């Protein structure tokens, strides 16, 4: 058997995954700040950050057609 390389995820699914990864990274960051500097923890933190970066880089950022930037949230 071969692994499934095609996933059917919607935007909300990706948001949930991204949010969970950020929460896990926050917990790992707290552990590191409190003195846990194990190699396994550092590797896991690096892996999470790399994955969050790949998700971020796949996002499509839209800008207004008239070229005017409108700030805000």
mmCIF file of the N, C-alpha and C atoms, coordinates in Angstrom:
data_MODEL
# 
_entry.id   MODEL 
# 
loop_
_atom_site.group_PDB 
_atom_site.id 
_atom_site.type_symbol 
_atom_site.label_atom_id 
_atom_site.label_alt_id 
_atom_site.label_comp_id 
_atom_site.label_asym_id 
_atom_site.label_entity_id 
_atom_site.label_seq_id 
_atom_site.pdbx_PDB_ins_code 
_atom_site.Cartn_x 
_atom_site.Cartn_y 
_atom_site.Cartn_z 
_atom_site.occupancy 
_atom_site.B_iso_or_equiv 
_atom_site.pdbx_formal_charge 
_atom_site.auth_seq_id 
_atom_site.auth_comp_id 
_atom_site.auth_asym_id 
_atom_site.auth_atom_id 
_atom_site.pdbx_PDB_model_num 
ATOM 1   N N  . UNK A 1 1  ? 0.830   -1.183 0.000  1.00 0.00 ? 1  UNK A N  1 
ATOM 2   C CA . UNK A 1 1  ? 0.000   0.000  0.000  1.00 0.00 ? 1  UNK A CA 1 
ATOM 3   C C  . UNK A 1 1  ? 0.875   1.247  0.000  1.00 0.00 ? 1  UNK A C  1 
ATOM 4   N N  . UNK A 1 2  ? 0.376   2.275  -0.677 1.00 0.00 ? 2  UNK A N  1 
ATOM 5   C CA . UNK A 1 2  ? 1.061   3.558  -0.707 1.00 0.00 ? 2  UNK A CA 1 
ATOM 6   C C  . UNK A 1 2  ? 0.304   4.545  0.184  1.00 0.00 ? 2  UNK A C  1 
ATOM 7   N N  . UNK A 1 3  ? 1.015   5.507  0.771  1.00 0.00 ? 3  UNK A N  1 
ATOM 8   C CA . UNK A 1 3  ? 0.333   6.505  1.588  1.00 0.00 ? 3  UNK A CA 1 
ATOM 9   C C  . UNK A 1 3  ? -0.532  7.428  0.726  1.00 0.00 ? 3  UNK A C  1 
ATOM 10  N N  . UNK A 1 4  ? -1.577  7.964  1.323  1.00 0.00 ? 4  UNK A N  1 
ATOM 11  C CA . UNK A 1 4  ? -2.444  8.917  0.640  1.00 0.00 ? 4  UNK A CA 1 
ATOM 12  C C  . UNK A 1 4  ? -1.719  10.253 0.555  1.00 0.00 ? 4  UNK A C  1 
ATOM 13  N N  . UNK A 1 5  ? -1.478  10.736 -0.648 1.00 0.00 ? 5  UNK A N  1 
ATOM 14  C CA . UNK A 1 5  ? -0.817  12.026 -0.859 1.00 0.00 ? 5  UNK A CA 1 
ATOM 15  C C  . UNK A 1 5  ? -1.801  13.124 -1.217 1.00 0.00 ? 5  UNK A C  1 
ATOM 16  N N  . UNK A 1 6  ? -3.065  12.803 -1.256 1.00 0.00 ? 6  UNK A N  1 
ATOM 17  C CA . UNK A 1 6  ? -4.087  13.777 -1.623 1.00 0.00 ? 6  UNK A CA 1 
ATOM 18  C C  . UNK A 1 6  ? -5.053  13.937 -0.452 1.00 0.00 ? 6  UNK A C  1 
ATOM 19  N N  . UNK A 1 7  ? -5.140  15.155 0.072  1.00 0.00 ? 7  UNK A N  1 
ATOM 20  C CA . UNK A 1 7  ? -6.000  15.415 1.216  1.00 0.00 ? 7  UNK A CA 1 
ATOM 21  C C  . UNK A 1 7  ? -7.100  16.387 0.823  1.00 0.00 ? 7  UNK A C  1 
ATOM 22  N N  . UNK A 1 8  ? -8.259  16.191 1.384  1.00 0.00 ? 8  UNK A N  1 
ATOM 23  C CA . UNK A 1 8  ? -9.400  17.058 1.114  1.00 0.00 ? 8  UNK A CA 1 
ATOM 24  C C  . UNK A 1 8  ? -9.692  17.870 2.373  1.00 0.00 ? 8  UNK A C  1 
ATOM 25  N N  . UNK A 1 9  ? -8.943  18.955 2.552  1.00 0.00 ? 9  UNK A N  1 
ATOM 26  C CA . UNK A 1 9  ? -9.098  19.820 3.712  1.00 0.00 ? 9  UNK A CA 1 
ATOM 27  C C  . UNK A 1 9  ? -9.617  21.173 3.264  1.00 0.00 ? 9  UNK A C  1 
ATOM 28  N N  . UNK A 1 10 ? -10.527 21.739 4.055  1.00 0.00 ? 10 UNK A N  1 
ATOM 29  C CA . UNK A 1 10 ? -11.004 23.078 3.717  1.00 0.00 ? 10 UNK A CA 1 
ATOM 30  C C  . UNK A 1 10 ? -10.245 24.112 4.549  1.00 0.00 ? 10 UNK A C  1 
ATOM 31  N N  . UNK A 1 11 ? -10.541 25.374 4.325  1.00 0.00 ? 11 UNK A N  1 
ATOM 32  C CA . UNK A 1 11 ? -9.842  26.463 5.004  1.00 0.00 ? 11 UNK A CA 1 
ATOM 33  C C  . UNK A 1 11 ? -9.978  26.344 6.515  1.00 0.00 ? 11 UNK A C  1 
ATOM 34  N N  . UNK A 1 12 ? -11.170 26.020 6.994  1.00 0.00 ? 12 UNK A N  1 
ATOM 35  C CA . UNK A 1 12 ? -11.389 25.892 8.439  1.00 0.00 ? 12 UNK A CA 1 
ATOM 36  C C  . UNK A 1 12 ? -10.542 24.763 9.019  1.00 0.00 ? 12 UNK A C  1 
ATOM 37  N N  . UNK A 1 13 ? -10.417 23.650 8.302  1.00 0.00 ? 13 UNK A N  1 
ATOM 38  C CA . UNK A 1 13 ? -9.577  22.544 8.755  1.00 0.00 ? 13 UNK A CA 1 
ATOM 39  C C  . UNK A 1 13 ? -8.136  23.015 8.960  1.00 0.00 ? 13 UNK A C  1 
ATOM 40  N N  . UNK A 1 14 ? -7.622  23.773 8.003  1.00 0.00 ? 14 UNK A N  1 
ATOM 41  C CA . UNK A 1 14 ? -6.257  24.282 8.084  1.00 0.00 ? 14 UNK A CA 1 
ATOM 42  C C  . UNK A 1 14 ? -6.121  25.259 9.248  1.00 0.00 ? 14 UNK A C  1 
ATOM 43  N N  . UNK A 1 15 ? -7.147  26.104 9.466  1.00 0.00 ? 15 UNK A N  1 
ATOM 44  C CA . UNK A 1 15 ? -7.124  27.032 10.607 1.00 0.00 ? 15 UNK A CA 1 
ATOM 45  C C  . UNK A 1 15 ? -7.043  26.278 11.926 1.00 0.00 ? 15 UNK A C  1 
ATOM 46  N N  . UNK A 1 16 ? -7.804  25.196 12.061 1.00 0.00 ? 16 UNK A N  1 
ATOM 47  C CA . UNK A 1 16 ? -7.791  24.398 13.288 1.00 0.00 ? 16 UNK A CA 1 
ATOM 48  C C  . UNK A 1 16 ? -6.410  23.764 13.490 1.00 0.00 ? 16 UNK A C  1 
ATOM 49  N N  . UNK A 1 17 ? -5.849  23.221 12.433 1.00 0.00 ? 17 UNK A N  1 
ATOM 50  C CA . UNK A 1 17 ? -4.521  22.612 12.511 1.00 0.00 ? 17 UNK A CA 1 
ATOM 51  C C  . UNK A 1 17 ? -3.483  23.662 12.897 1.00 0.00 ? 17 UNK A C  1 
ATOM 52  N N  . UNK A 1 18 ? -3.540  24.816 12.248 1.00 0.00 ? 18 UNK A N  1 
ATOM 53  C CA . UNK A 1 18 ? -2.581  25.889 12.525 1.00 0.00 ? 18 UNK A CA 1 
ATOM 54  C C  . UNK A 1 18 ? -2.708  26.374 13.972 1.00 0.00 ? 18 UNK A C  1 
ATOM 55  N N  . UNK A 1 19 ? -3.927  26.521 14.448 1.00 0.00 ? 19 UNK A N  1 
ATOM 56  C CA . UNK A 1 19 ? -4.159  26.955 15.821 1.00 0.00 ? 19 UNK A CA 1 
ATOM 57  C C  . UNK A 1 19 ? -3.616  25.932 16.826 1.00 0.00 ? 19 UNK A C  1 
ATOM 58  N N  . UNK A 1 20 ? -3.846  24.661 16.565 1.00 0.00 ? 20 UNK A N  1 
ATOM 59  C CA . UNK A 1 20 ? -3.348  23.607 17.451 1.00 0.00 ? 20 UNK A CA 1 
ATOM 60  C C  . UNK A 1 20 ? -1.815  23.584 17.466 1.00 0.00 ? 20 UNK A C  1 
ATOM 61  N N  . UNK A 1 21 ? -1.207  23.786 16.317 1.00 0.00 ? 21 UNK A N  1 
ATOM 62  C CA . UNK A 1 21 ? 0.251   23.811 16.252 1.00 0.00 ? 21 UNK A CA 1 
ATOM 63  C C  . UNK A 1 21 ? 0.818   25.008 17.012 1.00 0.00 ? 21 UNK A C  1 
ATOM 64  N N  . UNK A 1 22 ? 0.154   26.159 16.890 1.00 0.00 ? 22 UNK A N  1 
ATOM 65  C CA . UNK A 1 22 ? 0.611   27.349 17.621 1.00 0.00 ? 22 UNK A CA 1 
ATOM 66  C C  . UNK A 1 22 ? 0.494   27.139 19.130 1.00 0.00 ? 22 UNK A C  1 
ATOM 67  N N  . UNK A 1 23 ? -0.591  26.511 19.577 1.00 0.00 ? 23 UNK A N  1 
ATOM 68  C CA . UNK A 1 23 ? -0.768  26.226 21.001 1.00 0.00 ? 23 UNK A CA 1 
ATOM 69  C C  . UNK A 1 23 ? 0.319   25.266 21.491 1.00 0.00 ? 23 UNK A C  1 
ATOM 70  N N  . UNK A 1 24 ? 0.595   24.249 20.708 1.00 0.00 ? 24 UNK A N  1 
ATOM 71  C CA . UNK A 1 24 ? 1.629   23.280 21.088 1.00 0.00 ? 24 UNK A CA 1 
ATOM 72  C C  . UNK A 1 24 ? 2.997   23.957 21.117 1.00 0.00 ? 24 UNK A C  1 
ATOM 73  N N  . UNK A 1 25 ? 3.264   24.820 20.148 1.00 0.00 ? 25 UNK A N  1 
ATOM 74  C CA . UNK A 1 25 ? 4.531   25.547 20.122 1.00 0.00 ? 25 UNK A CA 1 
ATOM 75  C C  . UNK A 1 25 ? 4.648   26.445 21.353 1.00 0.00 ? 25 UNK A C  1 
ATOM 76  N N  . UNK A 1 26 ? 3.535   27.042 21.757 1.00 0.00 ? 26 UNK A N  1 
ATOM 77  C CA . UNK A 1 26 ? 3.547   27.882 22.950 1.00 0.00 ? 26 UNK A CA 1 
ATOM 78  C C  . UNK A 1 26 ? 3.884   27.086 24.199 1.00 0.00 ? 26 UNK A C  1 
ATOM 79  N N  . UNK A 1 27 ? 3.308   25.907 24.319 1.00 0.00 ? 27 UNK A N  1 
ATOM 80  C CA . UNK A 1 27 ? 3.611   25.048 25.466 1.00 0.00 ? 27 UNK A CA 1 
ATOM 81  C C  . UNK A 1 27 ? 5.067   24.606 25.445 1.00 0.00 ? 27 UNK A C  1 
ATOM 82  N N  . UNK A 1 28 ? 5.565   24.267 24.273 1.00 0.00 ? 28 UNK A N  1 
ATOM 83  C CA . UNK A 1 28 ? 6.963   23.855 24.162 1.00 0.00 ? 28 UNK A CA 1 
ATOM 84  C C  . UNK A 1 28 ? 7.885   25.027 24.471 1.00 0.00 ? 28 UNK A C  1 
ATOM 85  N N  . UNK A 1 29 ? 7.514   26.208 24.015 1.00 0.00 ? 29 UNK A N  1 
ATOM 86  C CA . UNK A 1 29 ? 8.304   27.406 24.298 1.00 0.00 ? 29 UNK A CA 1 
ATOM 87  C C  . UNK A 1 29 ? 8.372   27.697 25.796 1.00 0.00 ? 29 UNK A C  1 
ATOM 88  N N  . UNK A 1 30 ? 7.257   27.500 26.493 1.00 0.00 ? 30 UNK A N  1 
ATOM 89  C CA . UNK A 1 30 ? 7.233   27.697 27.942 1.00 0.00 ? 30 UNK A CA 1 
ATOM 90  C C  . UNK A 1 30 ? 8.151   26.693 28.631 1.00 0.00 ? 30 UNK A C  1 
ATOM 91  N N  . UNK A 1 31 ? 8.128   25.447 28.177 1.00 0.00 ? 31 UNK A N  1 
ATOM 92  C CA . UNK A 1 31 ? 8.995   24.429 28.767 1.00 0.00 ? 31 UNK A CA 1 
ATOM 93  C C  . UNK A 1 31 ? 10.460  24.793 28.572 1.00 0.00 ? 31 UNK A C  1 
ATOM 94  N N  . UNK A 1 32 ? 10.796  25.282 27.388 1.00 0.00 ? 32 UNK A N  1 
ATOM 95  C CA . UNK A 1 32 ? 12.173  25.688 27.106 1.00 0.00 ? 32 UNK A CA 1 
ATOM 96  C C  . UNK A 1 32 ? 12.551  26.875 27.986 1.00 0.00 ? 32 UNK A C  1 
ATOM 97  N N  . UNK A 1 33 ? 11.635  27.848 28.133 1.00 0.00 ? 33 UNK A N  1 
ATOM 98  C CA . UNK A 1 33 ? 11.898  29.023 28.962 1.00 0.00 ? 33 UNK A CA 1 
ATOM 99  C C  . UNK A 1 33 ? 12.097  28.646 30.432 1.00 0.00 ? 33 UNK A C  1 
ATOM 100 N N  . UNK A 1 34 ? 11.462  27.557 30.850 1.00 0.00 ? 34 UNK A N  1 
ATOM 101 C CA . UNK A 1 34 ? 11.583  27.123 32.241 1.00 0.00 ? 34 UNK A CA 1 
ATOM 102 C C  . UNK A 1 34 ? 12.771  26.200 32.464 1.00 0.00 ? 34 UNK A C  1 
ATOM 103 N N  . UNK A 1 35 ? 13.574  26.023 31.443 1.00 0.00 ? 35 UNK A N  1 
ATOM 104 C CA . UNK A 1 35 ? 14.823  25.294 31.623 1.00 0.00 ? 35 UNK A CA 1 
ATOM 105 C C  . UNK A 1 35 ? 14.916  23.925 30.982 1.00 0.00 ? 35 UNK A C  1 
ATOM 106 N N  . UNK A 1 36 ? 13.845  23.428 30.391 1.00 0.00 ? 36 UNK A N  1 
ATOM 107 C CA . UNK A 1 36 ? 13.914  22.129 29.714 1.00 0.00 ? 36 UNK A CA 1 
ATOM 108 C C  . UNK A 1 36 ? 14.547  22.342 28.337 1.00 0.00 ? 36 UNK A C  1 
ATOM 109 N N  . UNK A 1 37 ? 15.789  21.954 28.211 1.00 0.00 ? 37 UNK A N  1 
ATOM 110 C CA . UNK A 1 37 ? 16.500  22.175 26.944 1.00 0.00 ? 37 UNK A CA 1 
ATOM 111 C C  . UNK A 1 37 ? 16.891  20.845 26.296 1.00 0.00 ? 37 UNK A C  1 
ATOM 112 N N  . UNK A 1 38 ? 16.032  19.852 26.445 1.00 0.00 ? 38 UNK A N  1 
ATOM 113 C CA . UNK A 1 38 ? 16.335  18.544 25.862 1.00 0.00 ? 38 UNK A CA 1 
ATOM 114 C C  . UNK A 1 38 ? 16.385  18.640 24.345 1.00 0.00 ? 38 UNK A C  1 
ATOM 115 N N  . UNK A 1 39 ? 17.202  17.806 23.767 1.00 0.00 ? 39 UNK A N  1 
ATOM 116 C CA . UNK A 1 39 ? 17.357  17.797 22.305 1.00 0.00 ? 39 UNK A CA 1 
ATOM 117 C C  . UNK A 1 39 ? 16.046  17.440 21.615 1.00 0.00 ? 39 UNK A C  1 
ATOM 118 N N  . UNK A 1 40 ? 15.305  16.501 22.203 1.00 0.00 ? 40 UNK A N  1 
ATOM 119 C CA . UNK A 1 40 ? 14.024  16.090 21.621 1.00 0.00 ? 40 UNK A CA 1 
ATOM 120 C C  . UNK A 1 40 ? 13.046  17.269 21.573 1.00 0.00 ? 40 UNK A C  1 
ATOM 121 N N  . UNK A 1 41 ? 13.007  18.049 22.641 1.00 0.00 ? 41 UNK A N  1 
ATOM 122 C CA . UNK A 1 41 ? 12.111  19.204 22.695 1.00 0.00 ? 41 UNK A CA 1 
ATOM 123 C C  . UNK A 1 41 ? 12.507  20.248 21.660 1.00 0.00 ? 41 UNK A C  1 
ATOM 124 N N  . UNK A 1 42 ? 13.795  20.506 21.534 1.00 0.00 ? 42 UNK A N  1 
ATOM 125 C CA . UNK A 1 42 ? 14.280  21.467 20.529 1.00 0.00 ? 42 UNK A CA 1 
ATOM 126 C C  . UNK A 1 42 ? 13.920  21.001 19.118 1.00 0.00 ? 42 UNK A C  1 
ATOM 127 N N  . UNK A 1 43 ? 14.093  19.707 18.849 1.00 0.00 ? 43 UNK A N  1 
ATOM 128 C CA . UNK A 1 43 ? 13.773  19.167 17.526 1.00 0.00 ? 43 UNK A CA 1 
ATOM 129 C C  . UNK A 1 43 ? 12.286  19.293 17.225 1.00 0.00 ? 43 UNK A C  1 
ATOM 130 N N  . UNK A 1 44 ? 11.464  18.987 18.232 1.00 0.00 ? 44 UNK A N  1 
ATOM 131 C CA . UNK A 1 44 ? 10.015  19.092 18.034 1.00 0.00 ? 44 UNK A CA 1 
ATOM 132 C C  . UNK A 1 44 ? 9.603   20.543 17.779 1.00 0.00 ? 44 UNK A C  1 
ATOM 133 N N  . UNK A 1 45 ? 10.182  21.475 18.526 1.00 0.00 ? 45 UNK A N  1 
ATOM 134 C CA . UNK A 1 45 ? 9.871   22.894 18.341 1.00 0.00 ? 45 UNK A CA 1 
ATOM 135 C C  . UNK A 1 45 ? 10.272  23.349 16.936 1.00 0.00 ? 45 UNK A C  1 
ATOM 136 N N  . UNK A 1 46 ? 11.438  22.910 16.485 1.00 0.00 ? 46 UNK A N  1 
ATOM 137 C CA . UNK A 1 46 ? 11.900  23.259 15.139 1.00 0.00 ? 46 UNK A CA 1 
ATOM 138 C C  . UNK A 1 46 ? 10.952  22.683 14.081 1.00 0.00 ? 46 UNK A C  1 
ATOM 139 N N  . UNK A 1 47 ? 10.521  21.458 14.262 1.00 0.00 ? 47 UNK A N  1 
ATOM 140 C CA . UNK A 1 47 ? 9.605   20.813 13.323 1.00 0.00 ? 47 UNK A CA 1 
ATOM 141 C C  . UNK A 1 47 ? 8.274   21.562 13.252 1.00 0.00 ? 47 UNK A C  1 
ATOM 142 N N  . UNK A 1 48 ? 7.741   21.963 14.404 1.00 0.00 ? 48 UNK A N  1 
ATOM 143 C CA . UNK A 1 48 ? 6.479   22.707 14.446 1.00 0.00 ? 48 UNK A CA 1 
ATOM 144 C C  . UNK A 1 48 ? 6.640   24.042 13.733 1.00 0.00 ? 48 UNK A C  1 
ATOM 145 N N  . UNK A 1 49 ? 7.732   24.748 14.001 1.00 0.00 ? 49 UNK A N  1 
ATOM 146 C CA . UNK A 1 49 ? 7.962   26.047 13.364 1.00 0.00 ? 49 UNK A CA 1 
ATOM 147 C C  . UNK A 1 49 ? 8.107   25.907 11.852 1.00 0.00 ? 49 UNK A C  1 
ATOM 148 N N  . UNK A 1 50 ? 8.788   24.863 11.411 1.00 0.00 ? 50 UNK A N  1 
ATOM 149 C CA . UNK A 1 50 ? 8.937   24.621 9.965  1.00 0.00 ? 50 UNK A CA 1 
ATOM 150 C C  . UNK A 1 50 ? 7.581   24.360 9.316  1.00 0.00 ? 50 UNK A C  1 
ATOM 151 N N  . UNK A 1 51 ? 6.748   23.560 9.965  1.00 0.00 ? 51 UNK A N  1 
ATOM 152 C CA . UNK A 1 51 ? 5.427   23.253 9.419  1.00 0.00 ? 51 UNK A CA 1 
ATOM 153 C C  . UNK A 1 51 ? 4.549   24.499 9.373  1.00 0.00 ? 51 UNK A C  1 
ATOM 154 N N  . UNK A 1 52 ? 4.559   25.289 10.437 1.00 0.00 ? 52 UNK A N  1 
ATOM 155 C CA . UNK A 1 52 ? 3.795   26.539 10.435 1.00 0.00 ? 52 UNK A CA 1 
ATOM 156 C C  . UNK A 1 52 ? 4.282   27.466 9.317  1.00 0.00 ? 52 UNK A C  1 
ATOM 157 N N  . UNK A 1 53 ? 5.577   27.467 9.070  1.00 0.00 ? 53 UNK A N  1 
ATOM 158 C CA . UNK A 1 53 ? 6.131   28.273 7.980  1.00 0.00 ? 53 UNK A CA 1 
ATOM 159 C C  . UNK A 1 53 ? 5.644   27.792 6.619  1.00 0.00 ? 53 UNK A C  1 
ATOM 160 N N  . UNK A 1 54 ? 5.584   26.482 6.430  1.00 0.00 ? 54 UNK A N  1 
ATOM 161 C CA . UNK A 1 54 ? 5.097   25.941 5.147  1.00 0.00 ? 54 UNK A CA 1 
ATOM 162 C C  . UNK A 1 54 ? 3.622   26.280 4.947  1.00 0.00 ? 54 UNK A C  1 
ATOM 163 N N  . UNK A 1 55 ? 2.839   26.197 6.019  1.00 0.00 ? 55 UNK A N  1 
ATOM 164 C CA . UNK A 1 55 ? 1.420   26.569 5.916  1.00 0.00 ? 55 UNK A CA 1 
ATOM 165 C C  . UNK A 1 55 ? 1.308   28.041 5.541  1.00 0.00 ? 55 UNK A C  1 
ATOM 166 N N  . UNK A 1 56 ? 2.065   28.885 6.231  1.00 0.00 ? 56 UNK A N  1 
ATOM 167 C CA . UNK A 1 56 ? 2.038   30.332 5.960  1.00 0.00 ? 56 UNK A CA 1 
ATOM 168 C C  . UNK A 1 56 ? 2.414   30.632 4.505  1.00 0.00 ? 56 UNK A C  1 
ATOM 169 N N  . UNK A 1 57 ? 3.435   29.961 4.009  1.00 0.00 ? 57 UNK A N  1 
ATOM 170 C CA . UNK A 1 57 ? 3.913   30.234 2.656  1.00 0.00 ? 57 UNK A CA 1 
ATOM 171 C C  . UNK A 1 57 ? 2.944   29.771 1.572  1.00 0.00 ? 57 UNK A C  1 
ATOM 172 N N  . UNK A 1 58 ? 1.979   28.926 1.912  1.00 0.00 ? 58 UNK A N  1 
ATOM 173 C CA . UNK A 1 58 ? 1.011   28.463 0.923  1.00 0.00 ? 58 UNK A CA 1 
ATOM 174 C C  . UNK A 1 58 ? -0.250  29.325 0.883  1.00 0.00 ? 58 UNK A C  1 
ATOM 175 N N  . UNK A 1 59 ? -0.335  30.279 1.799  1.00 0.00 ? 59 UNK A N  1 
ATOM 176 C CA . UNK A 1 59 ? -1.507  31.152 1.821  1.00 0.00 ? 59 UNK A CA 1 
ATOM 177 C C  . UNK A 1 59 ? -1.441  32.127 0.651  1.00 0.00 ? 59 UNK A C  1 
ATOM 178 N N  . UNK A 1 60 ? -2.598  32.481 0.150  1.00 0.00 ? 60 UNK A N  1 
ATOM 179 C CA . UNK A 1 60 ? -2.690  33.464 -0.921 1.00 0.00 ? 60 UNK A CA 1 
ATOM 180 C C  . UNK A 1 60 ? -3.154  34.762 -0.284 1.00 0.00 ? 60 UNK A C  1 
ATOM 181 N N  . UNK A 1 61 ? -2.318  35.789 -0.404 1.00 0.00 ? 61 UNK A N  1 
ATOM 182 C CA . UNK A 1 61 ? -2.624  37.076 0.198  1.00 0.00 ? 61 UNK A CA 1 
ATOM 183 C C  . UNK A 1 61 ? -3.244  37.980 -0.861 1.00 0.00 ? 61 UNK A C  1 
ATOM 184 N N  . UNK A 1 62 ? -4.418  38.495 -0.550 1.00 0.00 ? 62 UNK A N  1 
ATOM 185 C CA . UNK A 1 62 ? -5.147  39.340 -1.496 1.00 0.00 ? 62 UNK A CA 1 
ATOM 186 C C  . UNK A 1 62 ? -4.895  40.808 -1.214 1.00 0.00 ? 62 UNK A C  1 
ATOM 187 N N  . UNK A 1 63 ? -4.879  41.587 -2.272 1.00 0.00 ? 63 UNK A N  1 
ATOM 188 C CA . UNK A 1 63 ? -4.787  43.033 -2.128 1.00 0.00 ? 63 UNK A CA 1 
ATOM 189 C C  . UNK A 1 63 ? -5.884  43.652 -2.994 1.00 0.00 ? 63 UNK A C  1 
ATOM 190 N N  . UNK A 1 64 ? -6.338  44.837 -2.622 1.00 0.00 ? 64 UNK A N  1 
ATOM 191 C CA . UNK A 1 64 ? -7.419  45.468 -3.387 1.00 0.00 ? 64 UNK A CA 1 
ATOM 192 C C  . UNK A 1 64 ? -7.004  45.721 -4.838 1.00 0.00 ? 64 UNK A C  1 
ATOM 193 N N  . UNK A 1 65 ? -7.963  45.625 -5.724 1.00 0.00 ? 65 UNK A N  1 
ATOM 194 C CA . UNK A 1 65 ? -7.676  45.818 -7.149 1.00 0.00 ? 65 UNK A CA 1 
ATOM 195 C C  . UNK A 1 65 ? -7.281  47.254 -7.467 1.00 0.00 ? 65 UNK A C  1 
ATOM 196 N N  . UNK A 1 66 ? -7.762  48.205 -6.632 1.00 0.00 ? 66 UNK A N  1 
ATOM 197 C CA . UNK A 1 66 ? -7.422  49.607 -6.883 1.00 0.00 ? 66 UNK A CA 1 
ATOM 198 C C  . UNK A 1 66 ? -6.047  49.983 -6.335 1.00 0.00 ? 66 UNK A C  1 
ATOM 199 N N  . UNK A 1 67 ? -5.383  49.045 -5.681 1.00 0.00 ? 67 UNK A N  1 
ATOM 200 C CA . UNK A 1 67 ? -4.030  49.275 -5.202 1.00 0.00 ? 67 UNK A CA 1 
ATOM 201 C C  . UNK A 1 67 ? -3.952  50.010 -3.883 1.00 0.00 ? 67 UNK A C  1 
ATOM 202 N N  . UNK A 1 68 ? -5.081  50.408 -3.316 1.00 0.00 ? 68 UNK A N  1 
ATOM 203 C CA . UNK A 1 68 ? -5.088  51.132 -2.050 1.00 0.00 ? 68 UNK A CA 1 
ATOM 204 C C  . UNK A 1 68 ? -5.105  50.152 -0.889 1.00 0.00 ? 68 UNK A C  1 
ATOM 205 N N  . UNK A 1 69 ? -4.150  50.304 0.016  1.00 0.00 ? 69 UNK A N  1 
ATOM 206 C CA . UNK A 1 69 ? -4.096  49.427 1.189  1.00 0.00 ? 69 UNK A CA 1 
ATOM 207 C C  . UNK A 1 69 ? -5.064  49.937 2.236  1.00 0.00 ? 69 UNK A C  1 
ATOM 208 N N  . UNK A 1 70 ? -5.852  49.036 2.803  1.00 0.00 ? 70 UNK A N  1 
ATOM 209 C CA . UNK A 1 70 ? -6.756  49.397 3.869  1.00 0.00 ? 70 UNK A CA 1 
ATOM 210 C C  . UNK A 1 70 ? -6.363  48.574 5.090  1.00 0.00 ? 70 UNK A C  1 
ATOM 211 N N  . UNK A 1 71 ? -5.808  49.220 6.071  1.00 0.00 ? 71 UNK A N  1 
ATOM 212 C CA . UNK A 1 71 ? -5.373  48.528 7.278  1.00 0.00 ? 71 UNK A CA 1 
ATOM 213 C C  . UNK A 1 71 ? -6.554  48.117 8.140  1.00 0.00 ? 71 UNK A C  1 
ATOM 214 N N  . UNK A 1 72 ? -6.257  47.421 9.173  1.00 0.00 ? 72 UNK A N  1 
ATOM 215 C CA . UNK A 1 72 ? -7.299  47.004 10.104 1.00 0.00 ? 72 UNK A CA 1 
ATOM 216 C C  . UNK A 1 72 ? -7.321  45.499 10.248 1.00 0.00 ? 72 UNK A C  1 
ATOM 217 N N  . UNK A 1 73 ? -8.232  45.038 11.033 1.00 0.00 ? 73 UNK A N  1 
ATOM 218 C CA . UNK A 1 73 ? -8.280  43.610 11.296 1.00 0.00 ? 73 UNK A CA 1 
ATOM 219 C C  . UNK A 1 73 ? -9.584  43.083 10.999 1.00 0.00 ? 73 UNK A C  1 
# 
